[in-house]
Amino acid sequence: MKAAAWRVAGALLGGLLLHVALAQPLVRVLLEQHDGTAQVTFDGPHRGAIDGRPFSTPFGLTWPIEVRGDRLYMEGRDIGRQLDLAPETGLLRFEGRRYRGTLRLVAADGRLMAVNVLDLESYLRGVVPSEMQASWPMEALKAQAVAARTYTLVNVAHDSLYDVCATTDCQVYRGVEAEHPRSDQAIAETGGLVLTYDGGFARTYYHADSGGVIASSGEVWGMTLPYLQAFQDVAATGPHRRWEARLEPAVVAASLAALGRSVGPVRRVRVLAVSESGRVARLEVTGDAGSSVLEGNVARTQARAWGLKSTRFVMTGDLHVRGEGWGHGVGMSQYGARQLALSGHGFAQILGFYYPHTAMQRVASVAQH
């Protein structure tokens, strides 16, 4: 899908909500990527294609698929590189979990890539309640729906085997089992609504808890955007607002070793510099065999590997941590959205607070579901 096809024309002028006619997009979600085998089950008739060659099966079947190199095998027989499967009616089951849409299995460099292909609004039904508790206020759920929809559309135009993954590295997606009437309602009542900036979809990153200060996209990823700047989060009152932890030396050493850095048994971690929002920008890890300095995104990913909730922390001892918040801190705080909704604010106000300078638009055909 070409990026130009998903550019949004126009803006929110004088409170007028503009409609843009676009076809309902399909989203390609990477469910798993691993070695070995997987099982796909259909309870009834289904159809598909092996490397583009179509076929149909008039009865239910379980497909045991194995990957060897760049080829897929079923019961020892080479069936090609790519297998597309779709139920004639109902749902499909992959590794015991039910999904809407179709499934694409691809052998790539000795790994099996399982990609669920489905329409955007159906995809959101498995995302919103996976990212935010369905029991939370409806206005918070609506804000989550708009943020998740916009985030997806930013990524759906990228050329690759998939658009988004199903984990916290993208957006959590748990398929049909996650669906809930309240989150379905939030998705339906915001049908097609997205956030835009300067004629394109905004990058609507979000996280669990800001810890009191929103981070800028520039300090976290080196990508400066006017609507993703650092500011005080007055709605930060969640359970992850403050926390404490003790670093496990073996865990720190193992994660450093995975980077090709060895300092021996870890004795101390020091914060050398922080960003504008008070998040760690540079760390030093000292062990019996030397020291290693971690900066920028490397420091952030290492802190995550060590089991820390965020990089907004200080060291209160050689290995003792006192921190605030949960997640990268950019964009909307989910607990902040909850607090704003409990205080009587609508989803548009919540989104305007966390994504200033953006406009809300309805992509007309995306609302069709």
C-alpha positions as CSV (number, residue, x, y, z in Angstrom):
1,M,0.0,0.0,0.0
2,K,1.5,3.3,-1.1
3,A,2.1,6.0,1.5
4,A,0.6,8.6,-0.8
5,A,-2.7,6.7,-0.8
6,W,-3.0,7.3,3.0
7,R,-2.1,11.0,3.1
8,V,-5.0,12.9,4.6
9,A,-6.0,16.1,2.7
10,G,-7.4,19.1,4.6
11,A,-7.5,20.1,8.2
12,L,-9.8,20.8,11.0
13,L,-10.9,24.4,10.2
14,G,-13.3,26.4,12.4
15,G,-14.5,23.2,14.2
16,L,-15.5,21.6,10.9
17,L,-14.8,17.9,10.9
18,L,-13.8,17.0,7.4
19,H,-14.4,13.6,5.8
20,V,-11.8,12.0,3.6
21,A,-12.9,9.1,1.3
22,L,-10.4,6.3,1.6
23,A,-10.8,2.5,1.2
24,Q,-11.0,0.5,4.4
25,P,-7.3,-0.6,4.9
26,L,-6.1,-4.1,5.7
27,V,-3.6,-4.4,8.6
28,R,-0.9,-7.1,8.6
29,V,-0.1,-8.1,12.2
30,L,2.9,-10.2,13.0
31,L,1.6,-12.7,15.5
32,E,4.8,-14.7,16.0
33,Q,8.2,-15.1,14.5
34,H,10.1,-18.2,15.6
35,D,11.8,-21.5,14.7
36,G,10.1,-24.8,14.6
37,T,6.4,-25.6,14.0
38,A,3.0,-24.1,14.4
39,Q,-0.6,-25.2,14.1
40,V,-3.5,-23.5,12.3
41,T,-7.0,-24.9,12.8
42,F,-10.2,-24.3,10.8
43,D,-13.5,-25.7,12.1
44,G,-15.1,-25.7,8.6
45,P,-14.5,-25.0,4.9
46,H,-11.6,-22.8,4.1
47,R,-9.6,-21.6,1.2
48,G,-6.1,-20.4,0.5
49,A,-3.1,-20.2,-1.7
50,I,0.4,-21.8,-1.7
51,D,2.8,-19.3,-3.3
52,G,-0.1,-17.7,-5.1
53,R,-1.7,-21.0,-6.3
54,P,-5.3,-21.1,-5.0
55,F,-7.1,-24.1,-3.4
56,S,-10.1,-24.8,-1.3
57,T,-11.0,-27.4,1.3
58,P,-14.7,-28.3,2.0
59,F,-14.1,-29.5,5.6
60,G,-12.3,-28.5,8.8
61,L,-8.6,-29.2,9.1
62,T,-5.6,-28.6,11.3
63,W,-2.5,-27.5,9.4
64,P,0.8,-28.5,11.2
65,I,3.4,-26.3,9.6
66,E,7.2,-26.5,9.9
67,V,9.8,-24.2,8.6
68,R,13.2,-25.3,7.1
69,G,15.3,-22.6,5.7
70,D,13.1,-20.6,3.3
71,R,10.5,-23.4,2.8
72,L,7.3,-24.5,4.6
73,Y,6.6,-28.1,5.2
74,M,3.5,-30.0,6.2
75,E,4.0,-33.6,7.5
76,G,7.4,-33.7,5.8
77,R,6.2,-32.4,2.4
78,D,7.6,-29.2,0.9
79,I,4.6,-26.9,0.3
80,G,6.3,-23.7,-0.7
81,R,7.5,-20.4,0.8
82,Q,4.2,-18.7,1.6
83,L,0.8,-20.1,2.7
84,D,-2.3,-17.9,2.8
85,L,-5.3,-19.3,4.6
86,A,-8.9,-18.0,5.1
87,P,-12.1,-19.4,6.6
88,E,-15.1,-19.4,4.3
89,T,-17.1,-18.3,7.4
90,G,-16.2,-17.7,11.0
91,L,-12.8,-17.4,12.6
92,L,-9.4,-19.1,12.4
93,R,-7.3,-20.5,15.2
94,F,-3.6,-20.1,15.4
95,E,-1.7,-21.7,18.2
96,G,-5.0,-22.1,20.1
97,R,-6.0,-18.4,19.9
98,R,-8.9,-17.2,17.7
99,Y,-8.5,-14.4,15.1
100,R,-10.6,-12.6,12.6
101,G,-9.5,-12.2,9.0
102,T,-6.9,-14.4,7.3
103,L,-3.5,-15.9,8.1
104,R,-0.3,-15.7,6.1
105,L,2.6,-18.0,7.0
106,V,5.9,-17.1,5.5
107,A,9.3,-18.9,5.7
108,A,12.1,-16.4,6.0
109,D,15.7,-17.1,6.9
110,G,14.8,-20.3,8.8
111,R,12.0,-18.6,10.8
112,L,8.2,-19.0,10.6
113,M,6.5,-15.6,10.3
114,A,2.7,-15.7,11.1
115,V,0.8,-12.7,9.9
116,N,-2.9,-12.0,10.6
117,V,-4.4,-9.9,7.9
118,L,-7.7,-8.2,8.7
119,D,-9.5,-4.9,8.4
120,L,-8.5,-2.0,10.6
121,E,-11.6,-1.7,12.8
122,S,-11.6,-5.5,13.5
123,Y,-8.0,-5.3,14.4
124,L,-8.7,-2.5,16.9
125,R,-11.3,-4.7,18.6
126,G,-8.3,-6.9,19.7
127,V,-6.0,-3.9,20.5
128,V,-8.0,-1.5,22.6
129,P,-9.0,-3.9,25.5
130,S,-5.5,-5.4,25.3
131,E,-3.9,-1.9,25.8
132,M,-6.5,-0.5,28.3
133,Q,-8.8,-2.2,30.8
134,A,-12.3,-2.4,29.3
135,S,-13.7,-1.4,32.7
136,W,-12.1,2.1,32.5
137,P,-14.2,5.2,31.7
138,M,-15.7,5.3,28.2
139,E,-14.0,8.5,27.3
140,A,-10.5,7.1,28.1
141,L,-11.4,4.0,25.9
142,K,-12.4,6.3,23.1
143,A,-9.1,8.2,23.4
144,Q,-7.3,4.9,23.3
145,A,-9.3,3.9,20.2
146,V,-8.4,7.0,18.3
147,A,-4.7,6.9,19.3
148,A,-4.5,3.2,18.3
149,R,-6.3,3.8,15.0
150,T,-4.0,6.6,14.1
151,Y,-0.8,4.8,15.2
152,T,-1.8,1.9,12.9
153,L,-2.5,4.0,9.9
154,V,1.0,5.6,10.2
155,N,2.5,2.2,10.0
156,V,0.2,0.4,7.5
157,A,1.8,2.1,4.5
158,H,5.3,0.7,5.2
159,D,6.6,-1.9,2.7
160,S,7.5,-5.1,4.6
161,L,6.0,-8.5,5.3
162,Y,3.9,-6.9,8.1
163,D,2.8,-3.5,9.3
164,V,2.7,-3.9,13.1
165,C,3.6,-6.6,15.7
166,A,1.3,-7.9,18.4
167,T,3.5,-7.0,21.4
168,T,4.3,-3.9,23.4
169,D,7.0,-3.2,20.8
170,C,4.1,-2.0,18.6
171,Q,0.6,-2.4,20.1
172,V,-0.6,-5.3,22.1
173,Y,-3.1,-7.4,20.1
174,R,-4.7,-10.6,21.5
175,G,-7.3,-11.4,18.9
176,V,-10.9,-12.3,19.5
177,E,-10.4,-13.4,23.1
178,A,-9.6,-9.9,24.1
179,E,-12.7,-8.3,22.6
180,H,-15.2,-6.7,25.0
181,P,-18.5,-4.9,24.5
182,R,-17.3,-1.6,26.1
183,S,-14.2,-1.3,24.0
184,D,-16.2,-2.3,20.9
185,Q,-18.5,0.6,21.8
186,A,-15.6,3.0,22.1
187,I,-14.3,1.9,18.7
188,A,-17.7,2.1,17.0
189,E,-18.5,5.6,18.5
190,T,-15.1,7.0,17.3
191,G,-15.4,5.1,14.0
192,G,-12.9,6.5,11.5
193,L,-11.6,9.3,13.8
194,V,-7.9,10.0,13.6
195,L,-5.4,12.6,14.6
196,T,-3.6,14.5,11.9
197,Y,-0.8,17.1,11.7
198,D,0.4,19.1,8.7
199,G,-1.7,17.0,6.2
200,G,-0.7,13.5,7.5
201,F,-1.5,11.1,10.3
202,A,0.1,12.1,13.6
203,R,2.5,9.7,15.3
204,T,0.3,8.9,18.3
205,Y,2.7,7.1,20.6
206,Y,1.3,6.2,24.0
207,H,2.5,4.5,27.2
208,A,1.1,3.4,30.6
209,D,2.2,6.1,33.1
210,S,4.3,9.3,32.5
211,G,5.5,9.4,36.1
212,G,4.6,13.1,36.2
213,V,6.4,14.4,33.1
214,I,5.7,13.6,29.5
215,A,8.8,12.9,27.4
216,S,9.5,14.4,24.0
217,S,10.0,12.2,20.9
218,G,13.3,14.0,20.3
219,E,14.8,12.9,23.6
220,V,13.7,9.3,23.4
221,W,14.1,8.6,19.6
222,G,15.8,11.6,18.2
223,M,12.7,12.5,16.2
224,T,11.5,16.0,17.0
225,L,7.8,16.6,16.5
226,P,5.8,19.7,17.6
227,Y,3.0,17.7,19.1
228,L,5.3,15.3,21.0
229,Q,7.1,17.7,23.4
230,A,8.0,17.3,27.0
231,F,5.6,18.8,29.6
232,Q,4.3,18.4,33.1
233,D,1.5,15.8,33.2
234,V,-1.0,17.1,35.7
235,A,-3.1,13.9,35.4
236,A,-0.3,11.6,36.6
237,T,-1.9,9.8,39.6
238,G,-1.6,6.1,38.6
239,P,-0.3,3.2,40.7
240,H,3.0,3.3,38.8
241,R,3.6,7.0,39.7
242,R,6.4,6.0,42.0
243,W,8.2,2.7,42.4
244,E,11.4,1.1,43.8
245,A,13.5,-1.8,42.6
246,R,16.8,-3.5,43.1
247,L,18.9,-4.4,40.1
248,E,20.0,-8.1,39.8
249,P,23.7,-8.1,39.0
250,A,23.4,-11.3,36.9
251,V,20.6,-9.8,34.8
252,V,22.5,-6.6,34.1
253,A,25.7,-8.6,33.2
254,A,23.8,-10.9,30.9
255,S,22.1,-8.0,29.0
256,L,25.4,-6.3,28.6
257,A,27.0,-9.5,27.3
258,A,24.3,-9.6,24.7
259,L,25.5,-6.3,23.5
260,G,29.1,-7.6,23.3
261,R,30.1,-5.7,26.4
262,S,31.5,-7.5,29.4
263,V,32.4,-5.8,32.7
264,G,32.5,-8.9,34.9
265,P,30.4,-9.2,38.1
266,V,28.4,-6.0,38.3
267,R,29.0,-3.9,41.3
268,R,27.4,-0.5,40.6
269,V,25.2,1.5,38.2
270,R,25.4,5.3,38.0
271,V,23.3,7.8,36.2
272,L,25.6,10.2,34.3
273,A,23.1,12.4,32.5
274,V,19.3,12.9,32.2
275,S,17.1,14.3,29.5
276,E,14.8,17.3,29.6
277,S,12.0,15.3,31.1
278,G,14.3,13.8,33.8
279,R,14.8,10.4,32.0
280,V,18.1,8.7,32.0
281,A,20.2,9.7,28.9
282,R,23.5,8.1,29.9
283,L,24.4,5.3,32.4
284,E,27.6,3.8,33.6
285,V,27.8,0.1,34.6
286,T,30.8,-0.9,36.7
287,G,32.0,-4.4,37.3
288,D,35.1,-6.2,38.5
289,A,36.5,-6.2,34.9
290,G,35.8,-2.6,34.0
291,S,33.0,-0.1,33.1
292,S,30.6,0.4,30.2
293,V,28.7,3.6,29.3
294,L,25.3,3.3,27.8
295,E,23.6,6.2,26.0
296,G,20.3,7.1,24.4
297,N,18.1,4.3,23.1
298,V,20.7,1.7,24.2
299,A,20.3,2.9,27.8
300,R,16.6,2.8,27.5
301,T,16.4,-0.7,26.1
302,Q,18.9,-1.9,28.7
303,A,16.8,-0.5,31.5
304,R,13.9,-2.4,30.1
305,A,15.9,-5.6,29.9
306,W,16.9,-5.1,33.6
307,G,13.2,-5.1,34.5
308,L,12.8,-1.4,35.2
309,K,9.4,0.2,34.4
310,S,10.8,3.4,32.9
311,T,14.0,5.4,32.5
312,R,12.7,8.2,34.8
313,F,14.7,7.0,37.8
314,V,17.6,7.8,40.2
315,M,20.0,5.5,41.9
316,T,19.7,5.5,45.7
317,G,22.5,3.0,46.1
318,D,24.9,1.0,44.0
319,L,22.1,-1.2,42.7
320,H,19.0,0.3,44.2
321,V,16.6,2.3,42.0
322,R,13.8,4.8,42.8
323,G,11.7,5.6,39.7
324,E,8.5,7.1,38.4
325,G,6.1,6.0,35.6
326,W,5.9,3.0,33.3
327,G,6.9,3.0,29.6
328,H,8.8,5.4,27.3
329,G,6.8,8.4,28.4
330,V,6.0,9.8,24.9
331,G,2.5,10.9,23.9
332,M,-0.6,9.8,25.8
333,S,-0.3,8.4,29.3
334,Q,-3.0,5.7,29.6
335,Y,-3.4,6.2,33.4
336,G,-3.5,9.9,32.7
337,A,-6.2,9.5,30.2
338,R,-8.2,7.5,32.8
339,Q,-7.8,10.3,35.4
340,L,-8.8,13.0,33.0
341,A,-11.9,10.9,32.0
342,L,-12.8,10.4,35.7
343,S,-12.5,14.2,36.1
344,G,-15.2,14.7,33.4
345,H,-13.1,15.4,30.3
346,G,-14.1,14.0,27.0
347,F,-11.9,12.0,24.7
348,A,-11.3,14.9,22.4
349,Q,-10.0,17.0,25.3
350,I,-7.8,14.1,26.5
351,L,-6.3,13.7,23.0
352,G,-5.8,17.5,22.7
353,F,-3.9,17.5,26.0
354,Y,-1.5,14.8,25.1
355,Y,-1.1,15.6,21.4
356,P,-1.3,19.4,21.2
357,H,-1.3,21.0,17.8
358,T,-2.9,18.0,16.2
359,A,-6.4,18.0,14.5
360,M,-9.1,15.4,14.7
361,Q,-10.6,14.2,11.4
362,R,-12.8,11.4,10.3
363,V,-11.5,9.2,7.6
364,A,-14.9,8.4,6.3
365,S,-14.6,4.8,4.9
366,V,-12.5,3.7,7.8
367,A,-15.7,4.1,9.9
368,Q,-17.5,1.5,7.9
369,H,-17.6,-1.7,9.9
